[in-house]
């Protein structure tokens, strides 16, 4: 089972002119996406 966590570096996040709201939404979105994938794999095992 392979779980890939992709995190852009902080410098890149700061240098690219994104608002804090957008960064938070993006990170939450990524977390939810990974949770979904993990749950899907878990249900397939059952």
Number of C-alpha atoms within 10 A of each C-alpha: 5 5 8 7 9 7 9 9 8 9 8 9 14 12 8 9 8 10 10 11 8 10 13 11 11 12 13 12 12 15 13 12 12 15 12 12 13 15 12 11 12 10 9 8 7 5
